[in-house]
Amino acid sequence: MAIKTMSNSGGGDWSIGWKEVTLKDAKYGKYNDVRYVDAWFEEYPETINLRLYEAHAKDSGEEFAIARLFKLANAGIIGEVQNSSGKKSLQYDDEAVNLNGKKLHVFFYKNEEGYFRVLNRVAPVVQEGEVLSYTEKDTEYWMGQGLKYYEQYKKPAESNGEMLEMTTDEIKEKVAEVANVINSTTTTTDEPPF
C-alpha cells in the first residue's frame, strides 16, 4: 500500500450556463499560424479551459477578439488614450499573465458528443476599476450576446440543452417495440399494406 493524496475541492458547478470564474495559467499559443490565448479556472480541473483565437477587423486590421477578453476581464488596462482626431481608445498590456487572477463570467455547454466546453464569448463581472467599470446592465448585455452566439452557432441540434440518454435495457425494449409494430402491420398477402 502507498500513501496518496487527492484533491479536496468540490470541482465546480457542472451544469449548462454562466459561471463566475477566476482565470489562472493564461498563456498564448498558435494553431495553423493563428494566435490564441488559453486560460484555465481556479474553480475547475485542468481538463476544461477557455480558448480564444485572435480575429482582425477587415478594414483596420486591428485585433479585437483577444482584446475584448482583456477589456471584459479588466486585465492589463493601462489607461485611455486619444488620437489626433479625438477618438478614444484603451491602452493595455496584452501579456497573458495579466489575465491571471481576473474574474469573468464564462458559459459552459455540452457539445454534440456530450462533453462540456466553454463558449468563446465571455461577460464581465460587476466591478469598479480605475479606467473601466462594469454594471449589472453591462454584464447582462454581454451575457445576452454570448447566449445569441450559443443559440446560433454552438447549441447541439435537437438537444434542447439536454443529452438523450438510454440504458442498454431501454434500447432493447425500444427495439422490441419497433419489431412488434412491424410484425403486427405485416400481412401475409403479396400486396403492400397501403
MODELLER restraints for C-alpha pairs under 7 A, 6 or more apart:
rsr = mdl.restraints
at = mdl.atoms
rsr.add(forms.Gaussian(group=physical.xy_distance, feature=features.Distance(at['CA:11:A'], at['CA:43:A']), mean=6.54, stdev=0.5))
rsr.add(forms.Gaussian(group=physical.xy_distance, feature=features.Distance(at['CA:11:A'], at['CA:44:A']), mean=5.36, stdev=0.5))
rsr.add(forms.Gaussian(group=physical.xy_distance, feature=features.Distance(at['CA:11:A'], at['CA:45:A']), mean=6.57, stdev=0.5))
rsr.add(forms.Gaussian(group=physical.xy_distance, feature=features.Distance(at['CA:12:A'], at['CA:43:A']), mean=5.54, stdev=0.5))
rsr.add(forms.Gaussian(group=physical.xy_distance, feature=features.Distance(at['CA:12:A'], at['CA:44:A']), mean=5.38, stdev=0.5))
rsr.add(forms.Gaussian(group=physical.xy_distance, feature=features.Distance(at['CA:16:A'], at['CA:108:A']), mean=5.15, stdev=0.5))
rsr.add(forms.Gaussian(group=physical.xy_distance, feature=features.Distance(at['CA:16:A'], at['CA:109:A']), mean=4.89, stdev=0.5))
rsr.add(forms.Gaussian(group=physical.xy_distance, feature=features.Distance(at['CA:17:A'], at['CA:107:A']), mean=5.19, stdev=0.5))
rsr.add(forms.Gaussian(group=physical.xy_distance, feature=features.Distance(at['CA:17:A'], at['CA:108:A']), mean=5.26, stdev=0.5))
rsr.add(forms.Gaussian(group=physical.xy_distance, feature=features.Distance(at['CA:17:A'], at['CA:109:A']), mean=6.60, stdev=0.5))
rsr.add(forms.Gaussian(group=physical.xy_distance, feature=features.Distance(at['CA:18:A'], at['CA:105:A']), mean=6.09, stdev=0.5))
rsr.add(forms.Gaussian(group=physical.xy_distance, feature=features.Distance(at['CA:18:A'], at['CA:106:A']), mean=5.43, stdev=0.5))
rsr.add(forms.Gaussian(group=physical.xy_distance, feature=features.Distance(at['CA:18:A'], at['CA:107:A']), mean=4.28, stdev=0.5))
rsr.add(forms.Gaussian(group=physical.xy_distance, feature=features.Distance(at['CA:18:A'], at['CA:108:A']), mean=6.32, stdev=0.5))
rsr.add(forms.Gaussian(group=physical.xy_distance, feature=features.Distance(at['CA:19:A'], at['CA:105:A']), mean=5.30, stdev=0.5))
rsr.add(forms.Gaussian(group=physical.xy_distance, feature=features.Distance(at['CA:19:A'], at['CA:106:A']), mean=5.38, stdev=0.5))
rsr.add(forms.Gaussian(group=physical.xy_distance, feature=features.Distance(at['CA:19:A'], at['CA:107:A']), mean=6.22, stdev=0.5))
rsr.add(forms.Gaussian(group=physical.xy_distance, feature=features.Distance(at['CA:20:A'], at['CA:103:A']), mean=6.78, stdev=0.5))
rsr.add(forms.Gaussian(group=physical.xy_distance, feature=features.Distance(at['CA:20:A'], at['CA:104:A']), mean=5.61, stdev=0.5))
rsr.add(forms.Gaussian(group=physical.xy_distance, feature=features.Distance(at['CA:20:A'], at['CA:105:A']), mean=4.38, stdev=0.5))
rsr.add(forms.Gaussian(group=physical.xy_distance, feature=features.Distance(at['CA:20:A'], at['CA:106:A']), mean=6.49, stdev=0.5))
rsr.add(forms.Gaussian(group=physical.xy_distance, feature=features.Distance(at['CA:21:A'], at['CA:41:A']), mean=6.03, stdev=0.5))
rsr.add(forms.Gaussian(group=physical.xy_distance, feature=features.Distance(at['CA:21:A'], at['CA:43:A']), mean=6.51, stdev=0.5))
rsr.add(forms.Gaussian(group=physical.xy_distance, feature=features.Distance(at['CA:21:A'], at['CA:103:A']), mean=5.52, stdev=0.5))
rsr.add(forms.Gaussian(group=physical.xy_distance, feature=features.Distance(at['CA:21:A'], at['CA:104:A']), mean=5.55, stdev=0.5))
rsr.add(forms.Gaussian(group=physical.xy_distance, feature=features.Distance(at['CA:21:A'], at['CA:105:A']), mean=6.16, stdev=0.5))
rsr.add(forms.Gaussian(group=physical.xy_distance, feature=features.Distance(at['CA:22:A'], at['CA:41:A']), mean=5.46, stdev=0.5))
rsr.add(forms.Gaussian(group=physical.xy_distance, feature=features.Distance(at['CA:22:A'], at['CA:42:A']), mean=5.59, stdev=0.5))
rsr.add(forms.Gaussian(group=physical.xy_distance, feature=features.Distance(at['CA:22:A'], at['CA:101:A']), mean=5.65, stdev=0.5))
rsr.add(forms.Gaussian(group=physical.xy_distance, feature=features.Distance(at['CA:22:A'], at['CA:102:A']), mean=5.51, stdev=0.5))
rsr.add(forms.Gaussian(group=physical.xy_distance, feature=features.Distance(at['CA:22:A'], at['CA:103:A']), mean=4.40, stdev=0.5))
rsr.add(forms.Gaussian(group=physical.xy_distance, feature=features.Distance(at['CA:22:A'], at['CA:104:A']), mean=6.52, stdev=0.5))
rsr.add(forms.Gaussian(group=physical.xy_distance, feature=features.Distance(at['CA:23:A'], at['CA:39:A']), mean=6.03, stdev=0.5))
rsr.add(forms.Gaussian(group=physical.xy_distance, feature=features.Distance(at['CA:23:A'], at['CA:40:A']), mean=5.72, stdev=0.5))
rsr.add(forms.Gaussian(group=physical.xy_distance, feature=features.Distance(at['CA:23:A'], at['CA:41:A']), mean=4.77, stdev=0.5))
rsr.add(forms.Gaussian(group=physical.xy_distance, feature=features.Distance(at['CA:23:A'], at['CA:42:A']), mean=6.38, stdev=0.5))
rsr.add(forms.Gaussian(group=physical.xy_distance, feature=features.Distance(at['CA:23:A'], at['CA:99:A']), mean=6.36, stdev=0.5))
rsr.add(forms.Gaussian(group=physical.xy_distance, feature=features.Distance(at['CA:23:A'], at['CA:100:A']), mean=5.06, stdev=0.5))
rsr.add(forms.Gaussian(group=physical.xy_distance, feature=features.Distance(at['CA:23:A'], at['CA:101:A']), mean=5.31, stdev=0.5))
rsr.add(forms.Gaussian(group=physical.xy_distance, feature=features.Distance(at['CA:23:A'], at['CA:102:A']), mean=5.49, stdev=0.5))
rsr.add(forms.Gaussian(group=physical.xy_distance, feature=features.Distance(at['CA:23:A'], at['CA:103:A']), mean=6.27, stdev=0.5))
rsr.add(forms.Gaussian(group=physical.xy_distance, feature=features.Distance(at['CA:24:A'], at['CA:39:A']), mean=5.96, stdev=0.5))
rsr.add(forms.Gaussian(group=physical.xy_distance, feature=features.Distance(at['CA:24:A'], at['CA:40:A']), mean=5.21, stdev=0.5))
rsr.add(forms.Gaussian(group=physical.xy_distance, feature=features.Distance(at['CA:24:A'], at['CA:41:A']), mean=5.51, stdev=0.5))
rsr.add(forms.Gaussian(group=physical.xy_distance, feature=features.Distance(at['CA:24:A'], at['CA:42:A']), mean=6.19, stdev=0.5))
rsr.add(forms.Gaussian(group=physical.xy_distance, feature=features.Distance(at['CA:24:A'], at['CA:100:A']), mean=4.46, stdev=0.5))
rsr.add(forms.Gaussian(group=physical.xy_distance, feature=features.Distance(at['CA:24:A'], at['CA:101:A']), mean=5.99, stdev=0.5))
rsr.add(forms.Gaussian(group=physical.xy_distance, feature=features.Distance(at['CA:25:A'], at['CA:39:A']), mean=5.83, stdev=0.5))
rsr.add(forms.Gaussian(group=physical.xy_distance, feature=features.Distance(at['CA:25:A'], at['CA:40:A']), mean=5.97, stdev=0.5))
rsr.add(forms.Gaussian(group=physical.xy_distance, feature=features.Distance(at['CA:25:A'], at['CA:100:A']), mean=6.31, stdev=0.5))
rsr.add(forms.Gaussian(group=physical.xy_distance, feature=features.Distance(at['CA:26:A'], at['CA:37:A']), mean=6.85, stdev=0.5))
rsr.add(forms.Gaussian(group=physical.xy_distance, feature=features.Distance(at['CA:26:A'], at['CA:38:A']), mean=5.46, stdev=0.5))
rsr.add(forms.Gaussian(group=physical.xy_distance, feature=features.Distance(at['CA:26:A'], at['CA:39:A']), mean=4.10, stdev=0.5))
rsr.add(forms.Gaussian(group=physical.xy_distance, feature=features.Distance(at['CA:26:A'], at['CA:40:A']), mean=6.61, stdev=0.5))
rsr.add(forms.Gaussian(group=physical.xy_distance, feature=features.Distance(at['CA:26:A'], at['CA:96:A']), mean=5.33, stdev=0.5))
rsr.add(forms.Gaussian(group=physical.xy_distance, feature=features.Distance(at['CA:26:A'], at['CA:97:A']), mean=5.93, stdev=0.5))
rsr.add(forms.Gaussian(group=physical.xy_distance, feature=features.Distance(at['CA:26:A'], at['CA:99:A']), mean=6.36, stdev=0.5))
rsr.add(forms.Gaussian(group=physical.xy_distance, feature=features.Distance(at['CA:26:A'], at['CA:100:A']), mean=6.18, stdev=0.5))
rsr.add(forms.Gaussian(group=physical.xy_distance, feature=features.Distance(at['CA:27:A'], at['CA:37:A']), mean=5.60, stdev=0.5))
rsr.add(forms.Gaussian(group=physical.xy_distance, feature=features.Distance(at['CA:27:A'], at['CA:38:A']), mean=5.47, stdev=0.5))
rsr.add(forms.Gaussian(group=physical.xy_distance, feature=features.Distance(at['CA:27:A'], at['CA:39:A']), mean=6.60, stdev=0.5))
rsr.add(forms.Gaussian(group=physical.xy_distance, feature=features.Distance(at['CA:27:A'], at['CA:96:A']), mean=5.18, stdev=0.5))
rsr.add(forms.Gaussian(group=physical.xy_distance, feature=features.Distance(at['CA:28:A'], at['CA:35:A']), mean=6.94, stdev=0.5))
rsr.add(forms.Gaussian(group=physical.xy_distance, feature=features.Distance(at['CA:28:A'], at['CA:36:A']), mean=5.65, stdev=0.5))
rsr.add(forms.Gaussian(group=physical.xy_distance, feature=features.Distance(at['CA:28:A'], at['CA:37:A']), mean=4.37, stdev=0.5))
rsr.add(forms.Gaussian(group=physical.xy_distance, feature=features.Distance(at['CA:28:A'], at['CA:38:A']), mean=6.25, stdev=0.5))
rsr.add(forms.Gaussian(group=physical.xy_distance, feature=features.Distance(at['CA:28:A'], at['CA:96:A']), mean=6.63, stdev=0.5))
rsr.add(forms.Gaussian(group=physical.xy_distance, feature=features.Distance(at['CA:29:A'], at['CA:35:A']), mean=5.75, stdev=0.5))
rsr.add(forms.Gaussian(group=physical.xy_distance, feature=features.Distance(at['CA:29:A'], at['CA:36:A']), mean=5.39, stdev=0.5))
rsr.add(forms.Gaussian(group=physical.xy_distance, feature=features.Distance(at['CA:29:A'], at['CA:37:A']), mean=6.22, stdev=0.5))
rsr.add(forms.Gaussian(group=physical.xy_distance, feature=features.Distance(at['CA:30:A'], at['CA:36:A']), mean=5.92, stdev=0.5))
rsr.add(forms.Gaussian(group=physical.xy_distance, feature=features.Distance(at['CA:34:A'], at['CA:53:A']), mean=6.96, stdev=0.5))
rsr.add(forms.Gaussian(group=physical.xy_distance, feature=features.Distance(at['CA:34:A'], at['CA:54:A']), mean=6.84, stdev=0.5))
rsr.add(forms.Gaussian(group=physical.xy_distance, feature=features.Distance(at['CA:35:A'], at['CA:53:A']), mean=6.03, stdev=0.5))
rsr.add(forms.Gaussian(group=physical.xy_distance, feature=features.Distance(at['CA:35:A'], at['CA:54:A']), mean=5.77, stdev=0.5))
rsr.add(forms.Gaussian(group=physical.xy_distance, feature=features.Distance(at['CA:36:A'], at['CA:51:A']), mean=6.68, stdev=0.5))
rsr.add(forms.Gaussian(group=physical.xy_distance, feature=features.Distance(at['CA:36:A'], at['CA:52:A']), mean=5.41, stdev=0.5))
rsr.add(forms.Gaussian(group=physical.xy_distance, feature=features.Distance(at['CA:36:A'], at['CA:53:A']), mean=4.12, stdev=0.5))
rsr.add(forms.Gaussian(group=physical.xy_distance, feature=features.Distance(at['CA:36:A'], at['CA:54:A']), mean=5.70, stdev=0.5))
rsr.add(forms.Gaussian(group=physical.xy_distance, feature=features.Distance(at['CA:37:A'], at['CA:51:A']), mean=5.69, stdev=0.5))
rsr.add(forms.Gaussian(group=physical.xy_distance, feature=features.Distance(at['CA:37:A'], at['CA:52:A']), mean=5.45, stdev=0.5))
rsr.add(forms.Gaussian(group=physical.xy_distance, feature=features.Distance(at['CA:37:A'], at['CA:53:A']), mean=6.59, stdev=0.5))
rsr.add(forms.Gaussian(group=physical.xy_distance, feature=features.Distance(at['CA:38:A'], at['CA:49:A']), mean=6.75, stdev=0.5))
rsr.add(forms.Gaussian(group=physical.xy_distance, feature=features.Distance(at['CA:38:A'], at['CA:50:A']), mean=5.64, stdev=0.5))
rsr.add(forms.Gaussian(group=physical.xy_distance, feature=features.Distance(at['CA:38:A'], at['CA:51:A']), mean=4.51, stdev=0.5))
rsr.add(forms.Gaussian(group=physical.xy_distance, feature=features.Distance(at['CA:38:A'], at['CA:52:A']), mean=6.70, stdev=0.5))
rsr.add(forms.Gaussian(group=physical.xy_distance, feature=features.Distance(at['CA:39:A'], at['CA:49:A']), mean=5.74, stdev=0.5))
rsr.add(forms.Gaussian(group=physical.xy_distance, feature=features.Distance(at['CA:39:A'], at['CA:50:A']), mean=5.28, stdev=0.5))
rsr.add(forms.Gaussian(group=physical.xy_distance, feature=features.Distance(at['CA:39:A'], at['CA:51:A']), mean=6.64, stdev=0.5))
rsr.add(forms.Gaussian(group=physical.xy_distance, feature=features.Distance(at['CA:40:A'], at['CA:46:A']), mean=6.63, stdev=0.5))
rsr.add(forms.Gaussian(group=physical.xy_distance, feature=features.Distance(at['CA:40:A'], at['CA:48:A']), mean=6.86, stdev=0.5))
rsr.add(forms.Gaussian(group=physical.xy_distance, feature=features.Distance(at['CA:40:A'], at['CA:49:A']), mean=4.57, stdev=0.5))
rsr.add(forms.Gaussian(group=physical.xy_distance, feature=features.Distance(at['CA:40:A'], at['CA:50:A']), mean=6.33, stdev=0.5))
rsr.add(forms.Gaussian(group=physical.xy_distance, feature=features.Distance(at['CA:41:A'], at['CA:49:A']), mean=6.80, stdev=0.5))
rsr.add(forms.Gaussian(group=physical.xy_distance, feature=features.Distance(at['CA:48:A'], at['CA:117:A']), mean=6.92, stdev=0.5))
rsr.add(forms.Gaussian(group=physical.xy_distance, feature=features.Distance(at['CA:49:A'], at['CA:118:A']), mean=6.61, stdev=0.5))
rsr.add(forms.Gaussian(group=physical.xy_distance, feature=features.Distance(at['CA:50:A'], at['CA:118:A']), mean=5.70, stdev=0.5))
rsr.add(forms.Gaussian(group=physical.xy_distance, feature=features.Distance(at['CA:50:A'], at['CA:120:A']), mean=6.76, stdev=0.5))
rsr.add(forms.Gaussian(group=physical.xy_distance, feature=features.Distance(at['CA:51:A'], at['CA:120:A']), mean=6.50, stdev=0.5))
rsr.add(forms.Gaussian(group=physical.xy_distance, feature=features.Distance(at['CA:52:A'], at['CA:66:A']), mean=6.41, stdev=0.5))
rsr.add(forms.Gaussian(group=physical.xy_distance, feature=features.Distance(at['CA:52:A'], at['CA:120:A']), mean=5.79, stdev=0.5))
rsr.add(forms.Gaussian(group=physical.xy_distance, feature=features.Distance(at['CA:53:A'], at['CA:65:A']), mean=6.92, stdev=0.5))
rsr.add(forms.Gaussian(group=physical.xy_distance, feature=features.Distance(at['CA:53:A'], at['CA:66:A']), mean=6.89, stdev=0.5))
rsr.add(forms.Gaussian(group=physical.xy_distance, feature=features.Distance(at['CA:54:A'], at['CA:63:A']), mean=6.39, stdev=0.5))
rsr.add(forms.Gaussian(group=physical.xy_distance, feature=features.Distance(at['CA:54:A'], at['CA:65:A']), mean=5.42, stdev=0.5))
rsr.add(forms.Gaussian(group=physical.xy_distance, feature=features.Distance(at['CA:54:A'], at['CA:66:A']), mean=5.59, stdev=0.5))
rsr.add(forms.Gaussian(group=physical.xy_distance, feature=features.Distance(at['CA:55:A'], at['CA:63:A']), mean=5.43, stdev=0.5))
rsr.add(forms.Gaussian(group=physical.xy_distance, feature=features.Distance(at['CA:55:A'], at['CA:64:A']), mean=5.88, stdev=0.5))
rsr.add(forms.Gaussian(group=physical.xy_distance, feature=features.Distance(at['CA:55:A'], at['CA:65:A']), mean=5.41, stdev=0.5))
rsr.add(forms.Gaussian(group=physical.xy_distance, feature=features.Distance(at['CA:56:A'], at['CA:62:A']), mean=5.21, stdev=0.5))
rsr.add(forms.Gaussian(group=physical.xy_distance, feature=features.Distance(at['CA:56:A'], at['CA:63:A']), mean=4.22, stdev=0.5))
rsr.add(forms.Gaussian(group=physical.xy_distance, feature=features.Distance(at['CA:56:A'], at['CA:64:A']), mean=5.96, stdev=0.5))
rsr.add(forms.Gaussian(group=physical.xy_distance, feature=features.Distance(at['CA:57:A'], at['CA:63:A']), mean=6.42, stdev=0.5))
rsr.add(forms.Gaussian(group=physical.xy_distance, feature=features.Distance(at['CA:70:A'], at['CA:76:A']), mean=6.84, stdev=0.5))
rsr.add(forms.Gaussian(group=physical.xy_distance, feature=features.Distance(at['CA:72:A'], at['CA:123:A']), mean=6.42, stdev=0.5))
rsr.add(forms.Gaussian(group=physical.xy_distance, feature=features.Distance(at['CA:72:A'], at['CA:124:A']), mean=4.95, stdev=0.5))
rsr.add(forms.Gaussian(group=physical.xy_distance, feature=features.Distance(at['CA:73:A'], at['CA:102:A']), mean=5.98, stdev=0.5))
rsr.add(forms.Gaussian(group=physical.xy_distance, feature=features.Distance(at['CA:73:A'], at['CA:103:A']), mean=6.38, stdev=0.5))
rsr.add(forms.Gaussian(group=physical.xy_distance, feature=features.Distance(at['CA:73:A'], at['CA:104:A']), mean=5.88, stdev=0.5))
rsr.add(forms.Gaussian(group=physical.xy_distance, feature=features.Distance(at['CA:73:A'], at['CA:124:A']), mean=5.96, stdev=0.5))
rsr.add(forms.Gaussian(group=physical.xy_distance, feature=features.Distance(at['CA:74:A'], at['CA:132:A']), mean=6.77, stdev=0.5))
rsr.add(forms.Gaussian(group=physical.xy_distance, feature=features.Distance(at['CA:75:A'], at['CA:98:A']), mean=5.47, stdev=0.5))
rsr.add(forms.Gaussian(group=physical.xy_distance, feature=features.Distance(at['CA:75:A'], at['CA:99:A']), mean=5.40, stdev=0.5))
rsr.add(forms.Gaussian(group=physical.xy_distance, feature=features.Distance(at['CA:75:A'], at['CA:102:A']), mean=6.81, stdev=0.5))
rsr.add(forms.Gaussian(group=physical.xy_distance, feature=features.Distance(at['CA:76:A'], at['CA:92:A']), mean=5.16, stdev=0.5))
rsr.add(forms.Gaussian(group=physical.xy_distance, feature=features.Distance(at['CA:76:A'], at['CA:93:A']), mean=4.77, stdev=0.5))
rsr.add(forms.Gaussian(group=physical.xy_distance, feature=features.Distance(at['CA:76:A'], at['CA:94:A']), mean=6.43, stdev=0.5))
rsr.add(forms.Gaussian(group=physical.xy_distance, feature=features.Distance(at['CA:76:A'], at['CA:98:A']), mean=5.24, stdev=0.5))
rsr.add(forms.Gaussian(group=physical.xy_distance, feature=features.Distance(at['CA:77:A'], at['CA:91:A']), mean=6.23, stdev=0.5))
rsr.add(forms.Gaussian(group=physical.xy_distance, feature=features.Distance(at['CA:77:A'], at['CA:92:A']), mean=4.31, stdev=0.5))
rsr.add(forms.Gaussian(group=physical.xy_distance, feature=features.Distance(at['CA:77:A'], at['CA:93:A']), mean=6.49, stdev=0.5))
rsr.add(forms.Gaussian(group=physical.xy_distance, feature=features.Distance(at['CA:78:A'], at['CA:91:A']), mean=5.47, stdev=0.5))
rsr.add(forms.Gaussian(group=physical.xy_distance, feature=features.Distance(at['CA:78:A'], at['CA:92:A']), mean=5.02, stdev=0.5))
rsr.add(forms.Gaussian(group=physical.xy_distance, feature=features.Distance(at['CA:78:A'], at['CA:93:A']), mean=6.99, stdev=0.5))
rsr.add(forms.Gaussian(group=physical.xy_distance, feature=features.Distance(at['CA:79:A'], at['CA:90:A']), mean=5.92, stdev=0.5))
rsr.add(forms.Gaussian(group=physical.xy_distance, feature=features.Distance(at['CA:79:A'], at['CA:91:A']), mean=5.35, stdev=0.5))
rsr.add(forms.Gaussian(group=physical.xy_distance, feature=features.Distance(at['CA:79:A'], at['CA:131:A']), mean=6.03, stdev=0.5))
rsr.add(forms.Gaussian(group=physical.xy_distance, feature=features.Distance(at['CA:80:A'], at['CA:88:A']), mean=6.65, stdev=0.5))
rsr.add(forms.Gaussian(group=physical.xy_distance, feature=features.Distance(at['CA:80:A'], at['CA:89:A']), mean=5.71, stdev=0.5))
rsr.add(forms.Gaussian(group=physical.xy_distance, feature=features.Distance(at['CA:80:A'], at['CA:90:A']), mean=4.59, stdev=0.5))
rsr.add(forms.Gaussian(group=physical.xy_distance, feature=features.Distance(at['CA:80:A'], at['CA:91:A']), mean=5.83, stdev=0.5))
rsr.add(forms.Gaussian(group=physical.xy_distance, feature=features.Distance(at['CA:81:A'], at['CA:88:A']), mean=5.64, stdev=0.5))
rsr.add(forms.Gaussian(group=physical.xy_distance, feature=features.Distance(at['CA:81:A'], at['CA:89:A']), mean=5.35, stdev=0.5))
rsr.add(forms.Gaussian(group=physical.xy_distance, feature=features.Distance(at['CA:81:A'], at['CA:90:A']), mean=6.09, stdev=0.5))
rsr.add(forms.Gaussian(group=physical.xy_distance, feature=features.Distance(at['CA:81:A'], at['CA:91:A']), mean=6.49, stdev=0.5))
rsr.add(forms.Gaussian(group=physical.xy_distance, feature=features.Distance(at['CA:82:A'], at['CA:88:A']), mean=4.38, stdev=0.5))
rsr.add(forms.Gaussian(group=physical.xy_distance, feature=features.Distance(at['CA:82:A'], at['CA:89:A']), mean=6.18, stdev=0.5))
rsr.add(forms.Gaussian(group=physical.xy_distance, feature=features.Distance(at['CA:103:A'], at['CA:125:A']), mean=6.58, stdev=0.5))
rsr.add(forms.Gaussian(group=physical.xy_distance, feature=features.Distance(at['CA:104:A'], at['CA:122:A']), mean=6.87, stdev=0.5))
rsr.add(forms.Gaussian(group=physical.xy_distance, feature=features.Distance(at['CA:104:A'], at['CA:123:A']), mean=6.12, stdev=0.5))
rsr.add(forms.Gaussian(group=physical.xy_distance, feature=features.Distance(at['CA:104:A'], at['CA:124:A']), mean=5.14, stdev=0.5))
rsr.add(forms.Gaussian(group=physical.xy_distance, feature=features.Distance(at['CA:104:A'], at['CA:125:A']), mean=5.51, stdev=0.5))
rsr.add(forms.Gaussian(group=physical.xy_distance, feature=features.Distance(at['CA:105:A'], at['CA:122:A']), mean=5.78, stdev=0.5))
rsr.add(forms.Gaussian(group=physical.xy_distance, feature=features.Distance(at['CA:105:A'], at['CA:123:A']), mean=4.96, stdev=0.5))
rsr.add(forms.Gaussian(group=physical.xy_distance, feature=features.Distance(at['CA:105:A'], at['CA:124:A']), mean=5.97, stdev=0.5))
rsr.add(forms.Gaussian(group=physical.xy_distance, feature=features.Distance(at['CA:105:A'], at['CA:125:A']), mean=6.38, stdev=0.5))
rsr.add(forms.Gaussian(group=physical.xy_distance, feature=features.Distance(at['CA:106:A'], at['CA:118:A']), mean=6.70, stdev=0.5))
rsr.add(forms.Gaussian(group=physical.xy_distance, feature=features.Distance(at['CA:106:A'], at['CA:119:A']), mean=6.90, stdev=0.5))
rsr.add(forms.Gaussian(group=physical.xy_distance, feature=features.Distance(at['CA:106:A'], at['CA:122:A']), mean=5.08, stdev=0.5))
rsr.add(forms.Gaussian(group=physical.xy_distance, feature=features.Distance(at['CA:106:A'], at['CA:123:A']), mean=6.64, stdev=0.5))
rsr.add(forms.Gaussian(group=physical.xy_distance, feature=features.Distance(at['CA:107:A'], at['CA:118:A']), mean=5.68, stdev=0.5))
rsr.add(forms.Gaussian(group=physical.xy_distance, feature=features.Distance(at['CA:107:A'], at['CA:119:A']), mean=5.43, stdev=0.5))
rsr.add(forms.Gaussian(group=physical.xy_distance, feature=features.Distance(at['CA:108:A'], at['CA:116:A']), mean=6.42, stdev=0.5))
rsr.add(forms.Gaussian(group=physical.xy_distance, feature=features.Distance(at['CA:108:A'], at['CA:117:A']), mean=5.71, stdev=0.5))
rsr.add(forms.Gaussian(group=physical.xy_distance, feature=features.Distance(at['CA:108:A'], at['CA:118:A']), mean=4.77, stdev=0.5))
rsr.add(forms.Gaussian(group=physical.xy_distance, feature=features.Distance(at['CA:108:A'], at['CA:119:A']), mean=6.39, stdev=0.5))
rsr.add(forms.Gaussian(group=physical.xy_distance, feature=features.Distance(at['CA:109:A'], at['CA:116:A']), mean=5.46, stdev=0.5))
rsr.add(forms.Gaussian(group=physical.xy_distance, feature=features.Distance(at['CA:109:A'], at['CA:117:A']), mean=5.47, stdev=0.5))
rsr.add(forms.Gaussian(group=physical.xy_distance, feature=features.Distance(at['CA:109:A'], at['CA:118:A']), mean=6.44, stdev=0.5))
rsr.add(forms.Gaussian(group=physical.xy_distance, feature=features.Distance(at['CA:110:A'], at['CA:116:A']), mean=4.40, stdev=0.5))
rsr.add(forms.Gaussian(group=physical.xy_distance, feature=features.Distance(at['CA:110:A'], at['CA:117:A']), mean=5.99, stdev=0.5))
rsr.add(forms.Gaussian(group=physical.xy_distance, feature=features.Distance(at['CA:111:A'], at['CA:117:A']), mean=6.71, stdev=0.5))
rsr.add(forms.Gaussian(group=physical.xy_distance, feature=features.Distance(at['CA:111:A'], at['CA:156:A']), mean=5.96, stdev=0.5))
rsr.add(forms.Gaussian(group=physical.xy_distance, feature=features.Distance(at['CA:112:A'], at['CA:156:A']), mean=5.19, stdev=0.5))
rsr.add(forms.Gaussian(group=physical.xy_distance, feature=features.Distance(at['CA:114:A'], at['CA:163:A']), mean=6.67, stdev=0.5))
rsr.add(forms.Gaussian(group=physical.xy_distance, feature=features.Distance(at['CA:121:A'], at['CA:146:A']), mean=5.28, stdev=0.5))
rsr.add(forms.Gaussian(group=physical.xy_distance, feature=features.Distance(at['CA:122:A'], at['CA:142:A']), mean=6.98, stdev=0.5))
rsr.add(forms.Gaussian(group=physical.xy_distance, feature=features.Distance(at['CA:122:A'], at['CA:146:A']), mean=6.72, stdev=0.5))
rsr.add(forms.Gaussian(group=physical.xy_distance, feature=features.Distance(at['CA:123:A'], at['CA:139:A']), mean=5.68, stdev=0.5))
rsr.add(forms.Gaussian(group=physical.xy_distance, feature=features.Distance(at['CA:123:A'], at['CA:142:A']), mean=4.93, stdev=0.5))
rsr.add(forms.Gaussian(group=physical.xy_distance, feature=features.Distance(at['CA:123:A'], at['CA:143:A']), mean=5.54, stdev=0.5))
rsr.add(forms.Gaussian(group=physical.xy_distance, feature=features.Distance(at['CA:124:A'], at['CA:134:A']), mean=6.85, stdev=0.5))
rsr.add(forms.Gaussian(group=physical.xy_distance, feature=features.Distance(at['CA:124:A'], at['CA:139:A']), mean=5.47, stdev=0.5))
rsr.add(forms.Gaussian(group=physical.xy_distance, feature=features.Distance(at['CA:125:A'], at['CA:134:A']), mean=6.89, stdev=0.5))
rsr.add(forms.Gaussian(group=physical.xy_distance, feature=features.Distance(at['CA:125:A'], at['CA:139:A']), mean=6.28, stdev=0.5))
rsr.add(forms.Gaussian(group=physical.xy_distance, feature=features.Distance(at['CA:126:A'], at['CA:134:A']), mean=5.00, stdev=0.5))
rsr.add(forms.Gaussian(group=physical.xy_distance, feature=features.Distance(at['CA:126:A'], at['CA:135:A']), mean=5.07, stdev=0.5))
rsr.add(forms.Gaussian(group=physical.xy_distance, feature=features.Distance(at['CA:126:A'], at['CA:136:A']), mean=5.78, stdev=0.5))
rsr.add(forms.Gaussian(group=physical.xy_distance, feature=features.Distance(at['CA:126:A'], at['CA:139:A']), mean=6.73, stdev=0.5))
rsr.add(forms.Gaussian(group=physical.xy_distance, feature=features.Distance(at['CA:127:A'], at['CA:133:A']), mean=5.51, stdev=0.5))
rsr.add(forms.Gaussian(group=physical.xy_distance, feature=features.Distance(at['CA:127:A'], at['CA:134:A']), mean=5.26, stdev=0.5))
rsr.add(forms.Gaussian(group=physical.xy_distance, feature=features.Distance(at['CA:127:A'], at['CA:135:A']), mean=6.82, stdev=0.5))
rsr.add(forms.Gaussian(group=physical.xy_distance, feature=features.Distance(at['CA:128:A'], at['CA:134:A']), mean=6.55, stdev=0.5))
rsr.add(forms.Gaussian(group=physical.xy_distance, feature=features.Distance(at['CA:187:A'], at['CA:193:A']), mean=6.84, stdev=0.5))
